[in-house]
């Protein structure tokens, strides 16, 4: 790692070009039966590994063979770091402890930012914590080469064994594969714990929204990686008198309290955000947050000792030179980017100037609405509301979004991403949906309203129809009005959309209400056909009956439209 001299306690790490994102194809769930891991996992006769869109399976015996093949001697000559850590605020009924062993200084430093680390979190016995084993997979013999990012990309493996509360990661130093408190524990293993203990572990931001009258609501939001969760969680509203506070930008652990309200904690202690595109215009709060105490990954470095990336929002000083993330001289207009599209910043949440006063409340904050979303350039309205909790779970199961650089997918594929959990399910995705349905139906539960948003609508020329960023507060204002029983809405086959005039559009030149709320019958009939095919191929008999019931109801409403 290199010092970023212009920022107090700033550091830069540049990875091997083969180790730049989550490796979904090499991420597995370890269970006795394939169907316990994924509804679509179907190994060949006698097979010990199976791949599917909603999760990859590995047998317990195959995991032991993989460990024996990779780990003996893999840390030789390297420093081993022992990291006791806690996910969640101390004292929270949902907080969970872990113990990670790693031979990566980058991982050790990043874990101190992303989790609560200290000897006080050392567990009393092995049943009280999740065991996390990580190695970059490159023994050190003599001085390391410069530049150096040790990894073993051909044999990378990230395995999750919920029965033994164990995570094993080998061959990658990239944060999504190696910071095992993050996606591995806080989503995949936590989801298994949550199912058994009656709570939810979800890929969601948590934010507070306060109106000009001082009424505050808390919202949780599920968006696929690199689809604007951090920008939304740190939004600076463009509506006068409105304010936003941040509880978390990536993961939510939620449970119903004794009064039947859904309450959420952020199990993390930091942000692991996407750098490219982050600027004073798109996310001024994030820019203020990363002025100090930050580890940057795969961004450029100027000769003046500061970081640089595409979309940073300011020009280079005259005569300045830049070294790209690949260690090469770079100048604007070069064919290669200065920063990798999945370049990251890792920074303590306490740096954020708008952290909510209750962000570390052990009991969590009360969730008034859940927002679902993704990148849909056509056909999906700016915002609509589910008819009820069951319909909301259906909307979550039907989420689709253009792929991003956060994983190894190439191009702008349109991917199904149920609940934005497709890469992060910890067990059979059909059972995960059923758990949502069961949670909402439990006695005394008062589940929050569910909404779907789409900031990424485009016109026929490819231009965005919605300005986004701070103007997304206009959508949040309508959501808050719906929570309070005040917002006007019109029923459509897909859900409730704002009535004409209910969404504040004042001052937005060229933005027309009718362009923002397309509910075109032909588009949604195609969506239904594709969704039915997706369910049949990837869920099969594991799809909850209630979800199929909602699909049939949507098809019926479209026929009657």
N, C-alpha and C positions, 0 to 999 in steps of 0.2 A: 504494500500500500504506500501511496505517496501523500505527503502533506499538501493540503490546499491552503497556501499561505495567506490568502486574502480573507479567510474565514476562521474564526476562533474555533480551535479543535475540529478543523475540517480535514477529511481524508478522502482519497480517491483510490479505488481498486479497479483494475481492468482485467477482465477474465480471459481465459482461452476462448477463441471464437467458436469452439464447439461446446461451450458451457455458458449459455446466455439466457436460458429460460427454463421453466418447469418442463420436465421430460415425462409427459403423460404416458407414453408407450412403455416406459420402464417403471411406472408407479403401480404397485400391486396391493391388493387386499388379501390377507392370508386367512383362510377359513377352511374347515374340513370339506365343505360342499361348495362347488362353484356358484350355485344359486344364492348362497348366503352373501356373496360379494356383489353380484350383479345379476339382474334378471336375464341378461343376454349372454352371460358367460357360458360357453359350451365347448369344453376341451375335446380333443380327439379321444378315442377309446384309450384308457390308461394314461391320458395326458395329465400333466401336473401344473400347466399354465394355460390360461385362456384369456383372450383379449375381447373387449366389447366397448361400445361407445360410452356406456354408463359405469365403467369400472373394469379393471383387470384383476384376474384371480390367480393366486398361486397356492399350492398345497403346503401345509406345514412342513412336510418332509422335504419338499423342494426348497423351501426357504433355508432349512438347515444345511442342505447341500450347497446352496448359493453362498451362505456365510462361510462355510468351510473352504470354499473355492476362492473367496475374495479376501477375507480378513486376516488370516495368519501372516504376520510380518508386514502388514500394510502400513503401519505407523512407524516402522523402524527408522530411527534417526530424526524423528519429528517430535515436537513438544505436544503432549496430551493435555488438554484442558478439561477440567471437571466442573460442570456448570449446574448447580442446583437452582431451579427456577420455579416461579409460581405464575400460573395463568389466571388472571382475575384479581380484583382488589383483595388484599388480606382481610380475612373475616367474612368474605362472601360465602353463602352456602353453595355457590357454584364454583368457587375457586378450586383449581386442581394443580398439584405439584408434579414436576418432572425432574429428571436428572439426565443431562446430556454429557456424553464423552465425545470429544472431537479432537482432531489434529490440525485444525484450521484456526489461525489467529483471526482471520476475517469473520469466521462464524462466532468465535468467542466474543469479539468486540460487538458484533451485531446483536447477539443474544442479550447482551447487557443493555442494549437500547430497546429491543422489542419485548422483553419480558422482565419481570422482577427477579433479580438474581441476588443470592446471598446465602450464607451458611444457615441462616434462620429457616430456610425453606428445605433443608435436608430432611428427608422423611425419617420417621422412627423405624419403619419396617418396609419391606419391599412391596407390600400390598398397598401402600399409601402413595405411590407415585408411578409415573409412566417412565419406563426405561428407554432412553434415546441414545443410540449408538451411531456415530458418524465418522467417516474417514474419506479424505479426498482420494485415497487409493494410490498414492505415490510415495513410497519410502524415499527418504532423503539420503543420498550418498555424496558427501562432500558439500561444498558451498552451492546454494541454489543458483541456477542460471538467472540472468536478468535480461528482459522481464520474465517473471515466473508466475504462473497460475497452475499449480498442480491439479490434475484431474485424470480420470480414467473413463472417458466418455463412451468407449465401446462396451464397458461392463457396468455402467451405471445402474443402480437399483435402489428404489425407495420402497420399502416394504412395511406394511402396517398389520400388526398382529394384535387385534383388540382383545382376544381371549387372554393373552398373556400381558396385556398393557405394555407393548413393546413396539418400538419403531427402529428400523435398521436402514441407514442411508449410506450408500457407498458410491464413490466415483465422481461426485459433483460438488462444487463449492458454491454454486449459485444459490441465492437465498431461499427461493421457493422449494429447493430440494434439500437444503442443508440446515436451515433454521427450523429445527424440528418442533419447536413450540408453536410455530405459525400454522400453516395449512395442515401439516401432518397431525399434530395433537389437537389444535384448536378447532379443526373441522372434522377430519376423518375419524380419529379416535374419539373425540368428544361427541360426535354424532352417535356413536355406539353407546357411550355412557348415557347420553341424553335419552335415548330410546328406553333403556332399562330403568332410568330414574325419573322419567316424566318431565323432561324439559327439551329445549331445542338448541342445536348448535348450527348456526347458519352463516352463509357468506353475505353479510349485510353490514351497511353503515348504520350508525345511530346518531341522530342529530336533534337538537332542540330548535323550535321555531316559535318566535314570539311576535305577536301582532302589535299594532300601535296602541291598543288598549291594555297591553301588559299581559294578555292571556298567552300562556306557553303550552305548546304541544310537543310531544316527542314522537319522532318518526323513525322507523327502520326501513332500510332500502336494499333490495337484492339486485345487483347488476353484475354481469360478467366482468372479469378482470379487464382493466384499462378501458372501461366504458364510462368513466366519470364519477365513480364513487367518491374519490378524494375531493374532486372539485365541488361536488354537491355538499359533502360533509363540512367543507370549509368555505362555503359560499358567502360572498358579501352581497346581500340582497340589493337589487336595483329599485325595489319599491320603498319609498320613504316611510320611515317609522317601523319597518320590519327588521328583525335581527335574527341571526342564526348562531347557535353554539354547537360545538362538536363534542360528541361523546366517543366516537370511534369511526374509522373510515373503511373497515374491511370485514370484521367478524363480530357477530352478536351471539351471546348465550342468553336464552330467554326462558322464563318459567312463569306460570300463573301464581300470583300471591294468594293470600287467604281471602282477599276480597274479590278474587276472580279476574284481576287485571294482569295483563301480560307485562312483565318487567324484564329489562335487558341490562346486561353488563357488557362492557368491552373487555375481553380477556387479555388484550395486549397492552403494552406500555409505550409503543412507538408507532411510527408510520413507515411503511415500506412502499413509497409511491413511485409512479412513473414520472421520470424527469422530462423527456421530450414533450413539448407542447405546454409545459408549465411556465407561466410568465406572470408579470404584474397585471396583464389584461385578463388572463384566464383564471388565475388563482393567486391573488395577492397575499392571501393568508398563508398559503404554502410557501411562497417566496420569503415571507417574514420568518416562518418557522425554520427554514434551512440555512439561516445566516450563520449558525454556529452548531457545534456538537453533531455534525452530520457526516455519515459515510456515504459517499457517492460511488456508484458502480457504473462503469462503461459509458462515461461522459467524456467530453473533450477537456483539455487543460490549456489555458492561455499562458503566454510567456509572462504575463503579469501575475500569475499564481492564482487564477480563479477558474471556475468550471464554466463549461459552455455546452450548449446543445441546440438542436433544431427547435425553433419556436420559443426560445428563451425571451424574445421580445425586445432585445436591444442589439444594436450593431456593435461590431468589434471596434475598438479604438483604432485610429489610423496607424498603420504600420505594425499592428499586433499580429503575432503568429500563434497558431493553435496546433497542438498535438491531438490527433483523434484518439478514440478509445482503442484503436488498434496500434497505437504507438507511432503513427505516421504523420508527417506534416500535412496540415489540412488548411484549405481556404474556402470561403463561400463560393459556391458554384462547382466544387469538386463532385465527381460522380458518386463517391462514397460518402455516407453521412458522417458527421463529426461524432455523434453519439449513436449507440445502438438504439433501435426503436423501443427496446425494453429496458433501457438504462434506468437506474433507480436512485432514489435517495432514502436513507435510513436515518431517522431522526427521532429523538424523544418526544412524546406527546406533550410533555410539560413545556416545550418550546412554543407550542401553538398559542397565539394570543387570544383565541376564542374558545378554548376548552371550557366545557360546561362545568359549573361549580360542583355538579353531582357526578362527574365522570368517573370518580373512584368510589362512589357510594356502594358499600357492600350489597345493599338490597337492589341496586339497579334503578333505572328510571322507567316510568310507566309508558308503555307504547300505545299511542292513540291511533296510529295507522301504519300499515306496511305498504311500501311502494315496490313494485316490480318494474324492470325495464331492460332495455338492450338497444343495440344499433339496428334499426329497421328503416331503410331509406324510403320505403313506399308502403302505403296501405294501412299502417297502424297509427291511430290517432295520437295526438300529443299527450292526452290524458283521458282515461276513463276509469270508472269505479265498478268493482265487482258487485253483483247483486247480494251476495252473502259470503260467509266464510268458505263454504264448500265450493262456490263458484270461484272464489279467490284462489283456493288450492288448485283448481283446474287451470286458472290463468298461469299460476306458477309452473305447472307441469307442461304448459304449452309455450313457454318462453323460447324465443329464437333470437339470435344475434349474429352479426358479422364477427368472424374470428379476429383476434388481436394478436399482438406480438408477445403477449405474456406467456404463451406456450409455443410449441414448435410448429404450429399450423402456419401454412404459407397462404398469402393472398387474402382476399375478402370473401371467404366462404361463409355462407349462411348456415349456422350450426344450431341445432336444438340444444338448449341449455336449461333443463328444468330447475327452477328456483335458483338459477345461477350456480348450481352445485354440481353440474356434470363432471368436472374434474375432481370434485372433492367429496363425493358420496363416500361414507364410511362403511356402508352395508347396502344391501339390495335397494335400489332406488324406488321400486314399487312399495316396499315396506316403509321407506322414508316418507313417501306421500301419504300412506295410510296413517303413519304416526302424526302427521299434521292434522289429518281429518279427526283422529281420535282426540288430539289435544283440544281442538275447538269444540268437540262435543262433550267433553267431560263435565260433570255436574258442577255448577257454579261458575263455569268459565264465561268471561265476557270478552270474546276475541275482538281484536281491533278491526277496523275497516281495511279493505285491501284495494289498492289502486294500481293501475299500469300506466307507465309514462314512456314516451319516445321522443327524446330531444333531437333526433337525427333525421327527421323527415326532410326530403329533398324535392325540389320541383323538377320539371322535365329537363332543365338545363344542368341539373346536378347541384344547384345552389341550395343551401339550407333554408328551410322555410321558417325556422324558429331561431332567434338570436342566442338562446341558451345562456349558460353561465349565470350571472347575477339575475337575469330575467327569468330564470327558472323559479324564482321566488313568486312570480305571478301564479304559477301552477300550484305551488305549495300553499298560497293564500286561498285558492279555491278548495284544495284538499282540507285545509283547516276549517273553512266555512262549512264544508260537508260534515265534518266531525261535529261542529256546533249546531247542525241542523239549519244552516242559513244559506248554503250555496245552491243556486239554481242548477237543475240538471234535467236532461231529457233521456228517456229510455231508448236504447237501440238494441239490435240483436246481440251485440257483444258486451254491453254494459251501459252504465250511465255516463253520458258526456256532458260537459258544461253547456247550459242553454246560452243562446245569443245574449251577450252582455254580461254573463256571469264571470267570465275570465277577463281581468283587467288588461286591455291592450293599448291603453292610452300612451301616446308618444312613440309607438313602434311603427315606423313608416313602412308601408308595403305589406304589413302582416294582416291577413284577413282571417276571420273566424272560420269561414267555410273551408279554407285551405288546410286548416290544422286538424280538422276532425272528419277525415274520410272514413266512411263505413260503406264501402262499395261491395255489393253483394257478390259479384264474381270473384273478387280478391279473397273474401272470407270463405267462399265455397272451396276455393283452391287450398286455403289454409286448412280447412277441415279435412279435406282428402289427404293432404300431406301429413297432418297430425295423426289421423287414423292409421296411416301406413307406418308412421314412426312408433306409435303405441304397439301395433301388432308386431313389428320387427324387434323392438328393443325392450318392451315390457311383457308382452304376451299375457299369460295367465296371472302375472304378478301385478297387473294394473288394477288399482282399487276400483270396485264397481261404481263408486260415486263419481270418479273422474270420467269414466265412460258414459255415465248417465248425463253429466254436464256437456260432453261433446254431442251426444244425441239431442239434448235440449237446444244447443246452439244451432245445429243443423235444422231443427224444426223451426226455430225463430227465423232463420234465413229464408226458408221456404215460404214462410208466411209474410215476409217483408214486402 
